[in-house]
Amino acid sequence: MEINRPNLTTDAIGFCLLPSELIQNILLYLALPEIMAMKLVNKSIAYVISDQNFLRECNLRSKSATWLFVYKKRWLRDAVLQGFSDQSTRWFKIAVADLLKPVISPGEDFYFLTACGNIFLFVCHTRREVIAVNLVSKTVKIIPASPLGARGTSSWRRSGMRLLSSGSDHFRFLFAELVEHRPVLFEYSSETDTWKSVEATETVENLTHVGRREVDDIFLNVRNGPHESVVIAAGSQSPVILRPRFDGVVGMGSRGSATDRMHVYGDGYMMIVRSKGVDLEKIRARVRMLGGVEIWGLSPNGRQWEYKSRVPSDIITQINKPYGVMMGCLKKAEGLIKIALVSNYECSWEIIWLSYDIGRDNWSWLPLPDCKMKGLNMAGIAFSRGLTFS
């Protein structure tokens, strides 16, 4: 992470004179990047932060934080990765450019795929390689080409891949793809530096097992159509094929035009963003306005998308703004679905963070400060958890 050494002011000196236990309690209220910055103030604070009990407590709290990472860039120029935590109030700049320099050539285009823990995956558009970056150990690894060969940026679908980190330098990268019209699960292990592939099966018996939604179940979307999806469910047993259908008659009450809704998939759920057109006379252009956001989930037998909930109208009123284009991502963890909607209107970007508590059927909106996206291009966005000191 990019860390700027603070000036050692009188306030900083006074802070260092506090009892170490009090300093630790104060630091625990900060986000991880802020704690890492404080470590550079002087040796006294660095010693306090290096205490094993403090590190253990800090990692425990940090693991519960959810991060939204955004990769933004100008064409053929240096890109910037920024992160925002639900336990903080500002964006943090994550220094990945210096880590990537030894393995890339000037002018190469990179896109951000996904993140988990301290591991971040990027794909090189020109060389068609996937590169793993560990922000804490500051290591960079080029992942061998998958059995399908080198893949460009357009080949990777956010809802069709998953990164799993064990909390160390090791990780697993999974993605699902159609091979000769058959859904196949591909998995890379950093520990063995090898790929393996398994063809998913389609049996009624396995559907009942998948419907129980075990904790380690992983849902990867292979194909998404307006009326049917193809999903691979992978967990403790062999991967299973699900084909949930969508009729669109529940929720907001009508099917609507395909241009009036955007579907976003992930972790066995589907988000539908419904919009309506607005004519702005001053600019003589047709734009969209957010009309509603719904969450749908897999039915117990995996054959249908079932309506779950929608964002209350009072939240929609607060986040409703005109846009020209919109994209989104979602991630489920510990009973919560995190949603990010990214829109652009007249070269200005807007990022909306929504959370849905499945058990309580409760929605919340987390206002985000401006991340200075104007004039830049979006080159990747993802939610992540588990960022720690080690």
Stockholm file with secondary structure:
# STOCKHOLM 1.0

chainA/1-390         MEINRPNLTTDAIGFCLLPSELIQNILLYLALPEIMAMKLVNKSIAYVISDQNFLRECNLRSKSATWLFVYKKRWLRDAVLQGFSDQSTRWFKIAVADLLKPVISPGEDFYFLTACGNIFLFVCHTRREVIAVNLVSKTVKIIPASPLGARGTSSWRRSGMRLLSSGSDHFRFLFAELVEHRPVLFEYSSETDTWKSVEATETVENLTHVGRREVDDIFLNVRNGPHESVVIAAGSQSPVILRPRFDGVVGMGSRGSATDRMHVYGDGYMMIVRSKGVDLEKIRARVRMLGGVEIWGLSPNGRQWEYKSRVPSDIITQINKPYGVMMGCLKKAEGLIKIALVSNYECSWEIIWLSYDIGRDNWSWLPLPDCKMKGLNMAGIAFSRGLTFS
#=GR chainA/1-390 SS CCCCCCCCCHHHHHHHTSCHHHHHHHHTTSCHHHHHHHTTTCHHHHHHHTCHHHHHHHHHHHHTCEEEEEEEECTTSCEEEEEEETTCSSEEEECCHHHHGGGCCTTCCEEEEEEETTEEEEEETTTCCEEEEETTTTEEEEECCBTTBCCCGGGCCGGGEEEEECSSSCEEEEEEEEETTEEEEEEEETTTTEEEEEECBCCHHHHHHHTTCCTTCEEEEEEECSSBEEEEEESSSCCEEECCBCCCCSTTSSCCCGGGEEEEEETTEEEEEEEEEEEETTTTEEEEEEEEEEEEEECTTSSBEEEEEECCHHHHHHHCCEESEEEEEEEEETTEEEEEEEEEETTEEEEEEEEEETTTTEEEEECCCCCCCTTCEEEEEEEEECCCCC
#=GC SS_cons         CCCCCCCCCHHHHHHHTSCHHHHHHHHTTSCHHHHHHHTTTCHHHHHHHTCHHHHHHHHHHHHTCEEEEEEEECTTSCEEEEEEETTCSSEEEECCHHHHGGGCCTTCCEEEEEEETTEEEEEETTTCCEEEEETTTTEEEEECCBTTBCCCGGGCCGGGEEEEECSSSCEEEEEEEEETTEEEEEEEETTTTEEEEEECBCCHHHHHHHTTCCTTCEEEEEEECSSBEEEEEESSSCCEEECCBCCCCSTTSSCCCGGGEEEEEETTEEEEEEEEEEEETTTTEEEEEEEEEEEEEECTTSSBEEEEEECCHHHHHHHCCEESEEEEEEEEETTEEEEEEEEEETTEEEEEEEEEETTTTEEEEECCCCCCCTTCEEEEEEEEECCCCC
//
